[in-house]
């Protein structure tokens, strides 16, 4: 996997500010099909994840991403709708939250490079815990959080 050159921005509807240290990293896999095949079996579902507990996001396809918790747990999310441009590592992602948690039906916006308006958006679905990956899902250790 390679790290994104995109800037990851989060904005909150109900919160005034979030320290940049709480921003998730974003990784774009070189071969998303391999990542999707590695997901394997899923277990319990969650409607929400605490935004501060999300350490990384891995876009897999236009309607799917893996969210990695700070505790190492990995959750796959099949979006309610596809996100045009989600797989573009030159783009920018913005999370729209209604609370300190990122929940089902909260929105993820995708902006093309230097665009003022989003090129795509989607509502997230449930977060499904990956309990038995078919293959190892690892993140590069040398990638720093995007500010």
C-alpha positions in Angstrom: 0.0 0.0 0.0 1.1 3.6 -0.5 0.1 6.6 1.5 -2.2 9.2 0.0 -0.9 12.5 -1.0 -4.4 13.8 -0.4 -5.2 15.9 2.6 -7.7 14.4 5.0 -10.0 17.0 6.5 -12.7 16.4 9.0 -15.4 18.9 9.9 -17.9 18.6 12.7 -21.5 19.8 12.7 -21.8 19.5 16.5 -18.2 19.9 17.7 -16.2 23.1 17.6 -12.7 21.6 17.0 -10.7 18.5 16.9 -6.9 18.3 17.3 -5.0 17.3 14.2 -3.5 14.4 16.1 -7.0 12.8 16.1 -7.2 12.9 12.3 -7.2 9.4 10.7 -4.5 8.4 8.2 -5.6 7.4 4.7 -4.0 4.7 2.7 -4.7 3.8 -1.0 -3.9 0.2 -1.7 -1.9 -0.6 -4.9 -4.3 -3.5 -5.6 -7.7 -2.9 -4.0 -9.1 -6.2 -5.3 -6.5 -8.0 -3.2 -7.5 -6.0 -0.1 -11.2 -6.8 -0.8 -10.3 -10.5 -1.1 -8.4 -10.3 2.2 -11.4 -9.1 4.2 -12.7 -12.6 4.9 -15.3 -13.2 7.6 -17.0 -10.4 9.5 -18.6 -10.4 12.9 -20.5 -8.0 15.0 -21.9 -4.8 13.4 -21.7 -1.4 14.9 -23.7 1.6 13.7 -21.0 4.1 14.9 -17.3 4.5 15.6 -15.9 7.2 17.7 -14.2 9.5 15.3 -11.2 9.9 17.6 -10.8 6.1 17.6 -10.4 5.9 13.8 -6.7 5.7 13.1 -6.8 5.0 9.4 -9.1 4.6 6.4 -8.4 2.3 3.5 -10.7 3.0 0.4 -11.3 -0.4 -1.3 -13.8 0.5 -4.0 -16.3 3.3 -4.6 -18.7 1.9 -2.1 -16.4 0.3 0.4 -13.7 1.2 2.8 -11.9 -0.3 5.8 -11.8 1.7 9.0 -8.9 0.8 11.4 -9.4 1.5 15.1 -6.6 2.7 17.3 -6.9 -0.7 19.1 -6.0 -2.4 15.8 -9.5 -3.7 15.1 -10.5 -3.4 11.4 -14.1 -2.7 10.2 -15.4 -2.9 6.7 -18.1 -0.5 5.7 -20.2 -1.0 2.6 -21.6 2.5 1.9 -25.3 3.0 1.4 -24.3 4.6 -1.9 -21.1 4.7 -3.9 -18.6 7.6 -3.6 -17.5 8.8 -7.0 -13.8 9.6 -6.9 -13.1 7.8 -3.6 -10.2 5.8 -5.1 -8.4 8.9 -6.4 -5.3 9.4 -4.2 -5.1 13.0 -5.4 -8.5 13.8 -3.9 -9.5 15.1 -0.5 -11.9 13.5 1.9 -14.2 15.3 4.3 -16.3 13.6 7.0 -19.6 15.1 8.0 -20.5 14.0 11.5 -23.6 14.9 13.5 -21.8 14.1 16.8 -18.3 12.9 18.0 -19.1 9.6 16.4 -19.0 8.6 12.7 -22.3 6.7 12.2 -24.5 5.0 9.7 -26.0 7.7 7.4 -23.2 10.2 8.2 -21.7 11.5 5.0 -18.3 11.2 3.4 -17.5 13.8 0.7 -14.9 13.4 -2.0 -13.3 16.5 -3.6 -11.3 16.3 -6.8 -7.9 18.0 -6.6 -8.3 21.8 -6.2 -12.1 21.6 -6.6 -14.4 23.8 -4.5 -17.4 21.5 -4.7 -17.5 17.8 -4.0 -17.2 15.4 -6.9 -18.9 12.7 -4.9 -20.5 11.9 -1.6 -21.9 8.9 0.1 -23.7 7.8 3.3 -21.9 5.2 5.3 -23.4 2.0 6.3 -22.8 -0.3 9.3 -19.3 -1.0 10.5 -18.7 -4.8 10.4 -15.8 -6.1 12.4 -13.3 -8.2 10.4 -12.9 -11.2 12.6 -11.1 -13.6 10.4 -9.2 -12.0 7.5 -8.5 -14.3 4.6 -5.0 -12.7 4.4 -3.1 -10.2 6.6 -4.3 -6.6 6.4 -1.3 -4.5 7.3 -0.6 -0.8 7.2 2.8 0.7 6.4 4.5 1.8 9.6 6.4 4.7 8.1 3.3 6.6 7.0 2.6 9.6 9.1 -0.8 11.1 9.8 -2.0 13.5 7.2 -2.5 17.0 8.6 
